């Protein structure tokens, strides 16, 4: 780890801590630090401890999972536009989770939806790697992502179409929009282990991503096993992204925006980008969630909707910049 | 040169025995046996599609031959762990991509990947990177973004990347392609310097430019349709007869005061 890398990580860690504190205070009810220590007598104490602490923890975990997954997918594909959302991994996770809602299994046991989300994400990355793995070209990867997105959204649409009742359809729609609102410690418990495990797997691939800077032949010549890298990438993104999507619904563009913004600060080295992207993803989701809560509207704007609204234009600007560079 | 049959397992060198590779139904290599010795720069030449790149990828262990085997300084190449193989052979692929706009020092540091443990680059790694930058006269460019380098600077940076791994063998596929004559000579000089730096070092290159092959190689191997048709010192291997057979051209080398001069006279 270089000195510059450590400085970036330290700065982002401080940012996450500050935003986490902000996330505990901000909302329809302002809960400053003094309210936290007031004990159960203060109604704000319950808001902080029962609602905002799980919400904040989820923001950190989910944002970290999405940022790290994006950095890992970009490192593997050598494509700055790769992201769990763009490549259809989030959509596949959502498809898995929606199926449990459609089948009414979501309520049977809390872990069912998380498991289905992870299974969907795992199937998504596996299909992605199988479709585009050996050729590894930027175009094949994006096209494979388009296919996955199409298949997954068709599946979700079919589930909505055939929903047994309006209530089930509403539940699916609400969930699809992606939000951290009204989550409990149970959700934190459900996603924490798979996100941390998946994150650890992805962090172990840093050197392989560095080597892939020299292309697949270059990486193999440096002794990196691409087969092993692919399998671990699928497992890591499947666990982290699948668990994240399963508890919050689809929150797109975190994995696209964060690594892209942080890449210049770590000298562009994909392995050095992993930890900063996890922290940056956590910071971005926390910040967006605070803004969403402070929006003066009758119904809370869903986090997934807000991120998509921000991400679309960002994607456009990136594409124009890349086009200019290639021209 | 000795026939491969006489080569015992303990011999040093990069030794290919009866390599055969078939892609689909098309035979690419048909029983290639070659022994590369330390201390030498060997150039592999031949017409397009002769199997040069396939031969190199088999020599560096990136392609398992359908038949035959490669021995690296006495060890069976296929049995070596990928990291160990990567520590011993530095391979520079044809027109290598650099996916991200990393600086030169980071690029060269990638050559240390087969050596580094979980702790990241150690002092020894940094020393090796600094030496590689120095050997290729790239020290002044250490902080420069790779995408801003000229073709010649980029070629030197990529050679430095291989040198940083401190391999015993340096294998490069068309390392001089796309360089102007001056930079071709500079790059060729780097390969010669590597071969001369340590008695255990050896260099294998594929080249398109026959004049460069005659100038910078100690030995030239001519490959055609997956078979070796000539092998020896440049003057012995690149005879008019061999050039006619390999390329279908009338061409010859004239001995000159500054080394052999290549004359291309026309199509046969």
Contacts between the chains, C-beta under 8 A, distances in Angstrom:
chain1	res1	chain2	res2	distance
A	1	B	120	5.6
A	78	B	97	7.9
A	78	B	99	3.7
A	78	B	100	7.3
A	207	B	113	5.9
A	207	B	116	7.1
A	210	B	110	6.0
A	210	B	113	6.6
A	211	B	110	6.4
A	211	B	113	5.2
A	212	B	99	6.9
A	213	B	98	6.3
A	213	B	99	4.9
A	213	B	100	5.5
A	213	B	102	6.5
A	213	B	107	7.6
A	213	B	110	6.2
A	214	B	93	7.9
A	214	B	96	6.1
A	214	B	97	6.9
A	214	B	98	6.7
A	214	B	99	7.7
A	214	B	110	6.2
A	214	B	161	7.6
A	215	B	93	7.0
A	215	B	96	6.5
A	215	B	97	4.3
A	215	B	99	7.0
A	217	B	57	7.8
A	217	B	62	6.7
A	217	B	93	4.4
A	217	B	96	7.9
A	218	B	93	5.9
A	218	B	96	5.9
A	218	B	97	7.4
A	220	B	62	5.4
A	220	B	82	7.6
A	221	B	60	6.3
A	221	B	62	6.3
A	221	B	86	6.4
A	221	B	89	7.8
A	221	B	90	7.8
A	221	B	91	3.9
A	221	B	93	6.8
A	222	B	86	5.1
A	222	B	110	7.0
A	222	B	111	7.6
A	222	B	113	4.6
A	222	B	114	5.7
A	222	B	165	7.7
A	223	B	81	7.6
A	223	B	82	4.0
A	223	B	83	3.9
A	223	B	84	7.6
A	223	B	85	6.4
A	223	B	86	3.2
A	223	B	87	7.4
A	223	B	113	7.1
A	223	B	114	4.6
A	224	B	82	7.3
A	224	B	113	7.1
A	225	B	82	6.1
A	263	B	100	7.5
A	267	B	102	6.2
A	267	B	103	6.1
A	267	B	106	5.7
A	268	B	100	4.2
A	268	B	101	5.2
A	268	B	102	4.7
A	268	B	103	8.0
A	268	B	106	7.5
A	269	B	100	7.2
A	269	B	102	5.8
A	269	B	106	5.5
A	270	B	100	6.5
